[in-house]
């Protein structure tokens, strides 16, 4: 391992001294020689390296190729998104380059790396490198029918004056032609990470390891200081590990779906049901009172109803949002209370129909209202008017009150679906007896 580190360290230390094009070509030649030496170490049959050592050598080759690509971009003109070394750049990001590495892994179809030239944010690098890796995997599966994929993330992590190169590997994944490469499944060994965004720069952030998810969020769910067991697929939580195990068996079958996060253009949730901002013109709140009446017992049946609810009074309150004179409260007592209430509702429905049918014209605008009509934004969607927008005056059809300027489409869609609504206070078990 010390020999590997020395082979890699020498060109990395020398690259900081490159200042001219001639020095750059000389350094690129030395870098190619170091990469060839590392590849020869990988291909050597004796001494045989462990898998971890070979992966470490592959990571060093990838780092040297990344630095090499960066210096080539700085000193040498590279066109068409291609870099030397047999790699090809992504169409989206020229700073990402795929490099195939010649390594003597047994039964290995392809070994390659996505080289990072100037990415600092890990999340952005992983998002942009995703399509490159998936493209290589698809090509391999099309050629061979199936493949096992092992993914490793190598990066240099810095904290103040400390720097360390870390590698994160995942277990091999069996992929076939019918496999959905975009699906994300929970593995036997996995870690949860929390993305923290820099408050001073929206484009910068880092990942933090969540060692204990229960400690992180339990206080937000309950005041009881007890451990909670979370499902990593759906984030439901349970009080015992046994309940979580029972849930996991069904969760894998039920929630077999891919999580689709919002895109950059569709990441804000906005209120667009603007017609719901208007109050319902007429609302009725009704309630009834009952007495419990004994029933005759049925000796042939073991279980029977021994009492029933009998309505003794009904009351309702009509609330009009735009005219208090139409608001009123009425009630009735006696055996015919329900029949009386039904007739009252029928009569009220006819009156509401007459009110809705009468379209009151808009009142004349004042001087101040005309000024706001010319300069303000749409009062419905609250967005400013474009030069080519059709501007109209919106008003209440029940009172004629001017509400404000509006887009033509907003005004047409700003209509109430419900004019009359009834809220009835009723308890469970009473619907069968009425």
C-alpha positions in Angstrom: 0.0 0.0 0.0 2.9 2.4 0.7 4.1 1.8 -2.9 0.7 2.7 -4.2 0.6 5.9 -2.2 4.0 6.9 -3.3 3.2 6.4 -7.0 0.1 8.5 -6.6 1.6 11.2 -4.3 4.5 12.1 -6.6 2.5 13.5 -9.5 -0.1 15.1 -7.2 2.7 17.0 -5.5 4.3 18.0 -8.8 1.1 19.3 -10.4 1.2 22.4 -8.2 4.5 23.5 -9.7 3.1 23.4 -13.3 3.0 27.0 -14.7 3.6 26.7 -18.5 2.4 24.6 -21.4 5.7 22.8 -21.7 5.7 21.9 -18.0 2.1 20.8 -18.4 3.0 18.3 -21.2 6.0 17.0 -19.2 3.8 16.5 -16.2 1.0 14.8 -18.2 3.6 12.3 -19.5 4.8 11.5 -16.0 1.2 11.2 -14.9 0.5 8.7 -17.7 3.5 6.7 -16.6 2.2 6.6 -13.0 -1.2 5.5 -14.2 0.4 2.7 -16.3 2.4 1.5 -13.2 -0.8 1.4 -11.1 -2.6 -0.6 -13.8 0.3 -3.0 -14.0 0.0 -3.5 -10.2 -3.7 -4.3 -10.7 -3.0 -6.8 -13.5 -0.2 -8.6 -11.6 -1.0 -12.2 -10.7 1.7 -12.4 -8.1 1.5 -11.2 -5.4 -2.3 -11.4 -5.6 -4.0 -8.3 -4.1 -7.1 -8.5 -1.9 -10.3 -7.0 -3.4 -10.1 -4.0 -1.1 -6.5 -3.2 -2.2 -7.4 -3.5 -5.8 -10.4 -1.1 -5.3 -8.0 1.3 -3.6 -5.7 1.2 -6.6 -8.7 1.8 -8.9 -9.6 4.8 -6.8 -6.1 6.2 -7.1 -6.1 5.7 -10.9 -9.4 7.6 -11.0 -8.0 10.5 -8.9 -5.0 10.8 -11.1 -7.2 10.7 -14.2 -9.4 13.4 -12.7 -6.4 15.7 -12.0 -5.0 15.0 -15.4 -8.3 15.9 -17.0 -8.4 19.1 -15.1 -5.0 20.2 -16.2 -5.7 19.3 -19.8 -8.7 21.6 -19.7 -6.6 24.3 -18.3 -3.7 24.2 -20.7 -4.9 22.2 -23.8 -7.9 23.0 -25.9 -10.3 20.0 -25.9 -13.3 20.2 -28.2 -16.4 18.2 -28.6 -16.6 17.1 -25.0 -13.7 14.6 -25.4 -10.7 14.2 -23.2 -7.6 12.0 -23.7 -7.3 8.6 -22.2 -10.2 6.9 -24.0 -12.9 8.6 -22.0 -15.9 10.6 -23.1 -17.7 13.5 -21.4 -21.3 13.7 -20.5 -23.4 15.8 -22.7 -24.8 17.7 -19.7 -21.6 18.3 -17.8 -18.2 18.4 -19.5 -16.6 18.4 -16.1 -17.7 14.7 -15.7 -15.7 12.1 -17.7 -16.1 8.4 -17.9 -12.8 6.5 -17.9 -12.5 2.7 -18.4 -9.7 1.2 -16.3 -7.9 -1.9 -17.3 -7.9 -4.1 -14.2 -7.3 -7.8 -13.7 -10.5 -8.6 -11.7 -11.6 -12.1 -12.3 -15.0 -12.4 -14.0 -15.2 -8.6 -14.3 -16.8 -7.3 -17.5 -16.0 -3.6 -17.1 -14.3 -1.4 -14.6 -14.7 2.3 -14.9 -14.9 5.6 -13.1 -16.7 8.9 -13.4 -14.0 11.5 -13.1 -14.8 14.7 -11.3 -12.9 17.8 -12.5 -14.5 20.7 -10.6 -17.4 19.4 -8.4 -17.3 20.3 -4.8 -20.9 19.5 -3.7 -21.3 15.7 -3.4 -25.0 15.7 -4.0 -24.7 17.6 -7.3 -21.9 15.3 -8.4 -24.0 12.1 -7.7 -27.0 13.5 -9.4 -25.1 14.5 -12.6 -23.0 11.3 -12.6 -26.1 9.1 -12.3 -27.0 9.1 -16.0 -23.4 8.3 -17.1 -23.2 5.3 -14.8 -26.7 4.0 -15.7 -25.8 4.3 -19.4 -22.7 2.2 -18.9 -24.7 -0.4 -16.9 -27.4 -0.6 -19.6 -24.8 -1.2 -22.3 -23.2 -4.0 -20.3 -26.6 -5.6 -19.5 -27.6 -5.4 -23.2 -24.4 -7.1 -24.3 -24.2 -9.8 -21.6 -27.8 -10.3 -20.5 -27.1 -9.7 -16.8 -24.4 -8.2 -14.6 -23.4 -7.6 -11.0 -22.7 -4.0 -10.2 -20.5 -2.8 -7.4 -20.5 1.0 -6.8 -17.8 2.9 -4.9 -17.8 6.6 -4.0 -14.3 8.1 -3.4 -13.9 11.6 -2.3 -11.6 14.0 -0.5 -13.3 15.4 2.6 -12.0 18.5 4.3 -12.7 19.9 7.7 -10.9 23.2 8.4 -7.2 22.2 8.0 -7.8 18.4 8.0 -8.1 16.5 4.8 -8.9 12.8 4.3 -9.7 10.6 1.4 -12.7 8.3 2.2 -14.3 5.5 0.2 -17.9 4.3 0.5 -18.8 1.0 -1.1 -22.1 -0.8 -1.6 -22.8 -4.5 -1.9 -23.0 -6.0 -5.4 -26.4 -5.7 -7.0 -27.7 -8.3 -9.6 -29.2 -6.5 -12.6 -31.1 -8.1 -15.4 -32.7 -6.7 -18.6 -36.0 -6.4 -16.9 -34.6 -4.6 -13.8 -35.6 -1.1 -13.2 -32.3 0.7 -12.7 -33.9 3.7 -11.1 -35.6 1.9 -8.2 -34.2 2.5 -4.8 -34.4 -0.4 -2.4 -33.2 -0.8 1.2 -30.2 -3.1 1.6 -29.1 -5.3 4.5 -26.4 -2.8 5.4 -27.2 0.8 4.8 -26.8 4.2 6.5 -29.1 7.2 6.8 -27.7 10.6 6.0 -29.0 14.1 6.6 -28.3 16.8 4.0 -27.5 20.1 5.6 -27.5 23.2 3.4 -25.2 26.1 4.1 -27.3 29.1 5.3 -24.9 31.5 3.5 -24.8 29.7 0.2 -27.7 27.8 -1.2 -25.5 25.8 -3.6 -23.2 24.4 -0.9 -24.1 21.8 1.7 -22.8 18.5 3.1 -24.1 15.2 4.4 -24.1 14.2 8.0 -24.4 10.6 9.2 -27.6 9.8 11.2 -26.4 7.3 13.8 -29.7 7.1 15.6 -32.8 8.2 13.7 -35.0 7.7 16.8 -32.9 10.2 18.8 -33.1 12.7 16.0 -36.9 12.8 15.6 -38.5 11.2 18.6 -38.8 14.5 20.5 -40.8 15.9 17.6 -43.3 13.1 17.7 -44.0 12.6 21.3 -43.0 13.9 24.8 -42.5 10.4 26.0 -38.8 9.5 26.2 -39.0 6.1 24.7 -37.1 4.7 21.7 -39.1 4.5 18.4 -38.4 2.1 15.6 -38.6 3.6 12.1 -39.3 1.9 8.8 -36.7 3.2 6.3 -39.0 2.8 3.3 -42.1 4.7 4.5 -40.8 6.4 7.7 -43.7 5.0 9.8 -42.6 4.4 13.4 -43.4 1.8 16.0 -42.9 1.3 19.7 -41.3 -2.2 19.5 -38.9 -3.8 17.0 -41.3 -6.8 16.7 -44.0 -4.5 15.3 -41.5 -3.0 12.9 -40.5 -6.5 11.6 -44.2 -7.4 11.0 -44.7 -4.1 9.2 -41.5 -4.5 7.1 -42.9 -7.7 5.5 -46.0 -5.9 4.1 -44.2 -2.6 3.5 -41.9 -4.2 0.9 -44.9 -5.5 -1.1 -47.2 -2.5 -0.7 -44.7 0.4 -1.1 -42.9 -1.1 -4.1 -42.6 2.2 -5.9 -40.0 4.8 -6.8 -39.8 8.0 -4.9 -39.9 11.0 -7.3 -38.6 14.2 -5.9 -39.7 17.6 -7.3 -37.6 19.1 -10.0 -35.8 22.4 -9.9 -38.6 24.0 -11.9 -41.4 22.5 -9.8 -40.1 22.6 -6.2 -42.5 25.2 -4.8 -46.0 24.3 -3.5 -48.5 27.0 -4.4 -52.1 27.6 -3.6 -54.1 27.6 -6.8 -57.7 26.9 -5.8 -58.5 30.6 -5.7 -62.2 30.1 -5.8 -62.0 28.6 -2.3 -61.0 32.0 -0.9 -64.6 33.2 -1.2 -67.0 32.4 1.7 -70.0 30.2 0.9 -73.0 32.7 0.7 -75.5 30.6 2.8 -74.7 28.0 5.4 -77.2 26.1 7.6 -76.2 24.6 11.0 -78.8 22.1 12.3 -79.1 19.9 15.3 -81.8 17.8 16.9 -82.6 16.5 20.4 -83.9 13.0 21.2 -85.3 11.1 24.1 -84.6 7.3 24.7 -87.8 5.3 24.3 -88.0 1.7 25.6 -88.8 -1.0 23.2 -90.5 -4.4 23.7 -88.1 -7.3 24.2 -87.9 -10.1 21.7 -87.7 -13.3 23.7 -86.8 -15.4 20.7 -83.6 -13.4 19.9 -80.7 -13.4 22.3 -79.6 -9.8 21.3 -82.2 -7.1 20.6 -82.6 -3.3 20.7 -84.0 -2.4 24.0 -84.3 1.4 23.4 -84.4 3.8 20.5 -83.9 7.5 19.9 -87.1 9.5 19.4 -86.8 13.1 18.0 -88.4 15.7 20.3 -87.0 18.9 18.8 -85.1 20.3 15.8 -83.3 23.6 15.5 -81.3 25.3 12.7 -79.5 28.5 12.1 -79.1 30.1 8.7 -76.0 32.2 8.2 -75.7 34.6 5.2 -72.2 35.9 4.6 -73.1 39.1 2.8 -76.5 40.1 4.4 -77.2 39.7 8.1 -80.9 40.4 7.5 -81.1 36.9 5.9 -79.5 35.2 8.9 -82.0 33.7 11.4 -82.6 30.9 13.9 -85.7 28.7 13.9 -86.7 25.6 15.9 -89.6 23.3 16.5 -90.7 20.9 19.3 -93.0 17.9 19.1 -93.5 14.6 17.3 -93.6 16.2 13.9 -90.3 18.1 14.2 -88.6 16.1 11.5 -91.4 16.7 9.0 -91.3 20.4 9.9 -87.6 20.6 9.4 -87.8 19.0 5.9 -90.4 21.5 4.8 -88.3 24.3 6.2 -85.3 23.1 4.1 -87.5 22.9 1.0 -88.7 26.4 1.5 -85.2 27.7 2.1 -83.9 26.0 -1.0 -86.5 27.9 -3.1 -85.5 31.2 -1.6 -81.9 30.5 -2.2 -82.6 29.7 -5.8 -84.4 33.0 -6.3 -81.4 34.8 -4.7 -78.9 33.1 -7.0 -80.9 33.7 -10.1 -80.9 37.5 -9.5 -77.6 38.7 -10.9 -76.9 42.1 -9.3 -75.0 44.5 -11.6 -71.7 45.9 -10.5 -71.7 49.2 -8.6 -70.0 52.3 -10.0 -66.3 52.5 -9.2 -64.9 55.4 -7.1 -61.9 57.4 -8.1 -59.6 55.5 -5.8 -60.9 52.2 -7.2 -60.2 53.3 -10.7 -56.6 54.2 -9.7 -56.0 50.8 -8.1 -57.5 49.1 -11.1 -54.9 50.5 -13.5 -51.8 49.9 -11.4 -52.3 46.9 -9.0 -52.0 43.2 -9.6 -54.8 40.6 -10.0 -56.6 40.4 -6.6 -57.4 36.7 -7.3 -54.0 35.1 -8.1 -52.0 38.0 -6.7 -49.7 38.0 -9.8 -48.9 41.2 -11.7 -50.5 41.9 -15.1 -48.4 41.3 -18.2 -48.7 43.9 -21.0 -50.7 41.5 -23.2 -53.1 40.3 -20.4 -56.8 41.1 -20.6 -57.8 43.0 -17.4 -61.4 42.9 -16.1 -63.3 44.2 -13.1 -64.4 41.4 -10.8 -67.5 41.9 -8.6 -69.8 39.9 -6.3 -72.9 38.8 -8.2 -75.0 38.7 -5.0 -74.3 42.3 -3.9 -72.7 44.1 -6.9 -69.7 45.0 -4.7 -66.5 45.6 -6.7 -63.8 43.2 -5.5 -60.8 44.3 -7.6 -59.0 44.0 -10.9 -58.4 40.5 -12.2 -57.1 38.5 -15.2 -59.9 37.4 -17.6 -59.2 33.7 -17.0 -59.0 34.2 -13.2 -62.4 36.0 -13.3 -64.0 33.2 -15.3 -62.7 30.5 -13.0 -63.5 32.4 -9.8 -66.9 30.9 -9.3 -68.4 29.1 -6.3 -69.2 25.4 -6.8 -71.4 25.4 -3.7 -73.9 28.1 -2.9 -75.7 26.4 -0.1 -74.3 24.1 2.5 -75.9 22.2 5.4 -73.9 21.1 8.5 -75.9 18.6 10.6 -74.7 17.6 14.1 -75.5 13.9 14.4 -74.0 11.1 16.5 -73.1 7.6 15.6 -76.1 5.2 15.7 -78.8 7.8 15.2 -78.9 7.6 11.4 -80.6 4.2 11.6 -83.5 5.4 13.7 -84.4 8.6 11.9 
